[in-house]
């Protein structure tokens, strides 16, 4: 059963434990699914504890952004001090003051009407918003689930999973091993070290701050996760390895033809490895595409996985995103871009990306948590630069 099929779960046998990311205590307790869905539950505490323990499901107490947003609509006094307290709490979850004002305006009419019927003095939350929402149940769930995913994603990585990029040496070794599958087909095993040496040298150039070996390792970890969800075949995995390893092999901050030159070098290496023209053309297309990073549902499996791999850093934990943002800035400044020009350009970039993605899914094969992190990270940086 999916989360959209049951507004209230009363028995654990109605859920697949493998589909559950976390159980979050609250009013009511919420089951947070790996697909980004939220299911309210009436399970008693002892049953929830036993079920989580049996299946190794994280059990936590997370902030409730819906409750905080609905506080002004309770049948109690909402003072200036309450407004500051709830506003600060929502700010800490990635919601700007403008976000809070917009969301409360959207909730005001249905929640006041709902509360006039139910006389709630203690807490308004997920179930109340679902009941009060004037649109369809699906629209109500989309609104509530999106808010919760955004807020909880702002707190960091998925509980119980190692962060993406936590073992870069292993990730790089896997990527090289995938490329080595090409080399071995023509008895080129002696050239594997040469390919690795070329990559190591290129991505260790002194002016690089973000486009380094760490970026490759991180991209492969993200791409590997995307490939699994997309159910891509072995050839696509091999193509992705070539694409990731060579997509920034030429990187000079002031140049505009880095991707084209990188694509040509990769094509030469693949041809020497005996890869066919069709295989090579797909990889070359993917590397050239990275000059513009346009998202399309019509992408091939390779382009979808590479989009997730190359753009995935935008949807990682806030601390890692901040490292990325600083490193990219340092690269541009090292390339001769003035600080003020970079700030203006970066702000315009963030505004443009956020306006284009809207609330649609961003990544193709990554956990939906990364979509929420993507939006929270970009909004936070945009608001910081605006200030």
N, C-alpha and C positions, 0 to 999 in steps of 0.2 A: 504494500500500500504506500502511495506517495503522500507527502505532507498536505497536498491540496485536497485529498479525498476525505479527510477526517478533521473537523474543527476541534475535537476534544478526544484525547486518547485516555482510556481508563485502564488498559491492561498492557503489560509489557509484550505479550505475544502478538500485539498488533504492529509491532515495529521490528524491523530487521536490525539487530545490533551492529552489523557491519556498515549500515548506512548512517549511523549516529556518530557525530563528531564529539558531542559534549552534552551533559545535562546541566542546565543553569537554574539554580534556585531563584524563586521570585513569586510574584502574584499574577498568574499561577506559575508553577515551575515549567520551564520550557525545554523541550528536546531540540537541540541544534543539530540539523542534519548536514552531512557532507556536501549535499547539493545546494546548500545555502538556505534551505527551507527551515521553518520553525514550527514546532508542534506543541501547543499547550497541553499539559497533562494534569490529571487529578490524582495521580499515584501518591499514596501515603509515603511519608519520609522513609519508613523502614523498608518498604518495597523498592523505592528508588535506590536507596543505598545498596541493598543486596543485589539489585540488577546491575548497577554500575560496577560493583566489585566483581561480579561473576564474569562480565564481558570486558573488563578493563577499560571502561568508559570514563573519561575525566568527569568529575562532578564538582562544579564551582559555583561561586556566588559573584556574578558579574553585575556591573552597573545597569540600571534600567532606564534607557533614554526615553522610552515612551512614557513611563511614570513621571519622569522629570518634566517632559513637555506638557503633560496633562495637569500638572499641579495647579495652575491658575483656575481650572474648571471644577475643582472640588468644592463641596459646600462648606468651605472654611475660608478664613481670611488669608489672602495672599499678599504679604507685606513687601515693602521694598527690600527688606533684608532677605526674604524668601526668594525674590527675583534675582538678587545678586548671587545667593548660594546656588540656586538651580542653574543659573546662567554659567557660573564658574564650572560646575560639574559637567555641563554639556560642552563647554569649551574644551575641557580635558579629554572629551571623547571625540574631538575633531569637528565639532559643530561651531561655526562662527556665530557671533551675535546676530548677523543678518540671517543665517540659516535658522536660528532659533525663532526669530520674529516671523519668518515666512512659514515655518512649520506650525507654529501656534496659530497663525491666522487660518491655516488650512484646517486645523483641528477644532477651532473655536465653536463654530455652529453645531456640528454633529455632537461634540462632547457636552456642550451645555444642554442641548436637547435630551441627550441620553441621561445626563445626571439629574435632570428635572424629574425623570421617571423613576430612577433607582436610588436617589438620595445617597450617593457615595461620599462618606466623610474621610475615609482612610487612604484609599489608593485607587487610582485609575491606571489601567495598564493594557497589556496586549489584548486580552479577551474583551475588555470594554471597547477598545477602538474597533475591533472586528465587528462587535455588535452595533456600534453607533455609525459605522461608515456608510455613507449614502449610496455608494456604488455597489458593484458586484462583490461577492466574497473573494473572488480572485484578485480584484483590484485592492481590496482591503489587505489581503495577505501580502501582495506585492509591496504595498506601502510599508506595512509593519516589518516584514522580513528585511526589506532594504535598509530601513533605519537601524535595526538591530545588527545586521551584518556589518554595516558601515561602522557603527560604534564599537562593536567587539573586535573588528579587524584592526581598529586603531590601537588596540592594546598589544598587538603583536602576532606572532606566528600561531599556527594551529596547535593546541595543546597536545602533548604526547608525541609530537613528530619532531625530528631534528630539523633545525632551520635550513632552508635552501643555502647551499654554499658552505655548510659547516665542515665539509671534508674536501677541500679543493684538490688536493693531491689525488685522491681517489677519482674524483669527477674528471680531471684532466686525463688520467690514465685510461678511463673508460672511453673517452672521446678518441684518443690516439689508437686504442685497440679497435674501435669501429673502422677507422681509416685504414688500419693495418690489414683489415679484411680485404680491401682492394689491392693492397700491395702484394699480399701473399698469392693472389690469383695469378700473378705473372712472375712469381719467384723473386719478388722485389723485397724480401724480408731484410736484406742488408741495407736497404734505403730507409727503413723506418726511423732509424736514429737521425738520419739526415733531415727528414721531414720535421721531427721533433726539435732538432737544433735550430732549424729555420724559424719555426713558430716561437720557440723560447727567445731567440734573439730579437725578433720583430716586436714581440709584445713586452719586451724589457727595455725598450728605448727610453732614454732619460726624460723626454718631455711627456711621456704618458702618465696620466694620473688615474683615469678610469678605464681606458681601453688597454687593460693589462691582462696577464695570465689569470688573475682573479676573475675578471669579467668572463673569460672563456670558460672557466670551471663553473661559474655560477650559471652561465647560459646553457651549458650542457646539462646541469642538474635540472633546470627548468624545462629544457627541451625534452629530456628523458621522461619527465613527468607528463608532459603534454603528449608525447608519442604514445604512452601507455593508454591514456584516456581516448585518444583518437584511433586506437587500435591500428596503428600504422605498421607496415610490413618491414622486413629486414632491409630492403633496398632503401626505403625512405630513411631508416635509421642511419644507414651509411652515408646517404646524401646529406643528412643533417649534420653529421660529424664533420664532413668536408666543409660545409657551409659555415658552421660556427668557427672552426679553427682558422679559416682563411678570410672571414668577412671583414676583418680590420687589420689584415696583415700589412697593408699600407695605411698608415694613419699619420698625417701631418695636419695639424689644426687649421692652418691657413689655406690648405688646398681643397678644391671642390671636386676632384676626380679620384678621391681615395677608393671609393667603392668600385669604380670601373677598373682601376689598376689592380685592386685586390682580386676582382673577378678574373682578370686575364692571367694572373699568376696562378690562381687556383685551377683554372682550365688547363694550363700547361702541366701542372703536377698531376692532375687526374688523367690527362692523356698519356703521360709517361707511365702511370700506374695501370694502363690498359682499360680504363673505363670507357664505355661507349658514348657516342655522340648524344643520344637522348638523355642518358644519365647526367652527362656534363652540362647539357643545356639547362636542365632544371636547377642545378646548383648555381650556375652562372646567373640565371634569372633571379634566384633568391638573394644572392649577394648584391646585385644591382638594385633590387627592390629596397634594400636596407638604406639607400640614399633618401627614401621618402617615407618609409614606414606606413604606407596606406593599408588600412584594414579592410578586408572584403570577405564576405562569407563564401565567395566563389573561389577563394584561394585553394590551391592544392594542399594535400596533407603536409607536404614539406613546408610550404609557405606558412601554413597555420602554426606548425610546430616552431618554425623559426621566428615568427612574430612573437609567440609566447616566450621563446628563449631570449631574444634580444631586447624585448620590451618588458620582460618579467621583473626586472629590478625595480620598476616603478610601482610594482605591487608587492614588494617585500616589506618587512617590518620597518617602522618609522626610523629607527636608528640607522639601518642600512640605507634607506632612501636618502637620509641626510648626508651620509658619507658619499653616496653617488653624486648628489647635487653639488657638494663642495668640490669633488674631484673633476666634474665636468667644467665647472667654473674655472678651476685652476688651469685646465687644458686650454680653454679659450683665451684666458689672460696670457698664458705662456705663448700663445700663437699671435699675440699682438693686438687682441681686441681690448678696447678701453672698458674699464669696469662699468661706467655708466651705460655704455652701449650694450654691454652684456646684460645688465639688469633690465633694461627696456626690452631687449629681444627675448629674454627668458620669460618675462611677465606676459608678453604677447603670445609666446609659445604655449604657456600654461593655460591662458584664457582660451586659445584656439582649440587645444586638445579637449578641455573640459566641455566646451560648447558642442563639439562634434560627437563626443561619446554619449552625452546625455545620461540616461539610466539604462542603456542597452548593455548586454554582456560585452566585456572587453576581450578577455582571453578566450581561446578556443578549447584548450585542453587542460587548463589549470583549475585547481580548486576555486570555487566562486569567492572564497575568502580573499583571494588576490585581487579580484575586481573591486571589492570594497576598500581594500588597502590602497589600490591605485587612486581611487577618487579622493580618499582621505588625505593621502600624501600630497597630491597635486593641489588640492584646495588649500591645505595648510601652507605650502610653499608660496602659492599665489597670494594668500592673505598676508603672509609675512612680508612679501615684496611690495605689496600695496601699502602696507604700513610704513 
